């Protein structure tokens, strides 16, 4: 399978836009496997440096993770306030506490105005963006989280940093 929705300026991207390797993850903030993958991706980013562009797209499994959608909304709202990656990180680092009060608290911890964040967090436009990412994932063959695409092709291997780095370095 291949990535059906190309990366654009609407995506959240870490790393050089000109990097030779593009790693796209479809993930769920409450998924324990995504929580493990979060730390592996950090190791991959450190090892690959400027050769890697990392993109995170929302794929909340709302039928099994009751806080996944609101966590994704919180990250998107924080993104509009200039702190997407900070919220992304604090959510994954605190996966066991993702109710709305926790998400507002995290917004304050990363330096956002909590009242402004609450107002943005309640805006339904983020759910539409997340739904679009979910649909793009489904069209690309995503059927669970985390799902990775490397340079547009679905990666089916193990997502440990060691194995992925070996694969990326062989490209």
C-alpha positions in Angstrom: 0.0 0.0 0.0 1.1 3.6 -0.5 0.3 6.9 1.1 -2.8 8.2 -0.7 -2.7 11.7 0.8 0.7 13.4 0.1 2.3 15.5 2.8 1.4 19.1 2.5 1.8 22.3 4.5 -1.3 21.4 6.4 0.5 18.5 8.1 2.5 18.8 11.3 6.2 18.2 10.3 9.4 17.9 12.3 12.7 18.0 10.6 13.9 19.4 7.3 11.3 19.8 4.6 14.0 18.7 2.2 15.0 15.6 4.1 15.7 12.5 1.9 13.5 10.3 4.1 9.9 11.1 5.0 8.4 9.1 7.9 4.6 9.5 8.3 2.9 8.0 11.3 -0.8 7.5 11.7 -1.4 7.3 15.4 -3.8 7.5 18.3 -2.8 9.4 21.4 -4.3 6.8 23.8 -3.0 3.7 22.0 -0.4 2.0 24.2 1.5 0.8 21.1 1.7 4.4 19.8 3.0 5.4 23.2 5.8 2.9 22.8 6.4 4.0 19.2 6.6 7.7 20.4 9.9 6.9 22.2 11.2 4.9 19.3 10.5 7.7 16.8 12.4 10.1 19.1 15.4 7.8 18.9 15.1 7.5 15.1 14.9 11.3 14.8 18.0 11.7 16.9 19.9 9.1 14.9 18.8 10.3 11.4 19.0 14.0 12.1 18.5 16.3 9.1 18.0 13.2 6.8 14.5 12.7 8.3 11.2 14.5 8.0 8.6 13.2 10.5 4.9 13.7 10.0 2.2 12.7 12.6 -1.4 12.3 11.5 -4.3 11.5 13.7 -6.0 8.1 13.6 -8.0 8.0 16.8 -9.5 4.6 17.5 -12.5 6.1 19.3 -14.4 2.8 19.7 -11.7 1.5 22.1 -10.0 4.7 23.3 -12.5 7.2 24.8 -10.0 10.0 25.2 -8.2 9.6 21.8 -10.4 12.1 19.9 -10.2 14.9 22.5 -6.4 14.3 22.8 -6.1 14.8 19.1 -8.3 17.9 19.3 -6.1 19.2 22.0 -3.0 18.8 19.9 -4.6 20.5 16.9 -5.8 23.4 19.1 -2.4 23.8 20.6 -1.0 23.7 17.0 -3.1 26.7 16.1 -1.6 28.4 19.2 2.0 27.6 18.0 2.7 24.6 20.3 1.6 21.5 18.4 4.7 19.4 19.1 4.9 20.4 22.7 1.3 19.2 23.2 2.0 16.1 21.1 4.9 15.2 23.4 3.2 15.9 26.7 0.2 13.9 25.7 2.3 10.9 24.8 4.3 11.3 28.0 1.2 11.3 30.1 -1.0 8.7 28.3 -2.6 7.5 31.5 -4.2 10.9 32.2 -6.0 12.3 29.2 -9.4 13.6 30.4 -10.3 17.1 29.4 -9.1 18.6 32.7 -5.7 17.0 32.1 -5.5 18.3 28.6 -6.2 21.8 29.8 -3.6 21.4 32.5 -1.0 20.3 29.9 -1.8 23.4 27.8 -0.8 25.5 30.8 2.3 23.4 31.4 3.5 24.1 27.9 2.9 27.8 28.2 -0.5 28.3 26.6 -3.2 30.5 28.1 -5.6 27.9 29.5 -8.7 30.0 28.9 -7.8 30.7 25.3 -7.0 27.0 24.9 -10.4 25.9 26.4 -12.1 28.2 23.9 -10.2 26.7 20.9 -10.5 23.2 22.3 -14.2 23.4 22.0 -14.1 24.4 18.3 -15.6 21.7 16.1 -13.3 22.5 13.2 -10.6 20.3 14.7 -12.8 17.2 14.6 -13.3 17.8 10.8 -9.5 17.9 10.3 -9.0 14.8 12.3 -11.8 13.0 10.4 -10.1 13.9 7.1 -6.8 12.5 8.4 -8.6 9.3 9.5 -10.2 8.9 6.0 -6.9 9.5 4.4 -5.4 6.8 6.6 -8.1 4.3 5.7 -7.6 5.1 2.0 -3.9 4.4 2.5 -4.5 1.0 4.1 -4.2 1.9 7.7 -6.1 -0.6 9.8 -4.4 -0.1 13.2 -2.1 2.1 15.1 0.7 3.0 14.8 1.0 2.7 11.1 4.1 4.1 9.3 4.8 5.1 5.8 8.4 5.6 4.6 8.7 7.8 1.5 5.1 7.0 0.6 5.2 3.3 1.0 3.6 1.4 3.9 6.2 0.1 6.3 5.2 -3.4 7.6 8.3 -4.2 9.7 9.0 -3.9 13.4 8.9 -0.3 14.7 11.7 -0.5 17.1 14.3 2.3 16.6 17.1 -0.2 15.9 15.2 -2.1 13.1 13.7 1.1 11.6 17.0 2.9 11.6 18.7 -0.1 9.8 15.8 0.0 7.2 16.0 3.8 6.7 19.8 3.7 6.3 19.5 1.1 3.6 17.3 3.3 1.5 
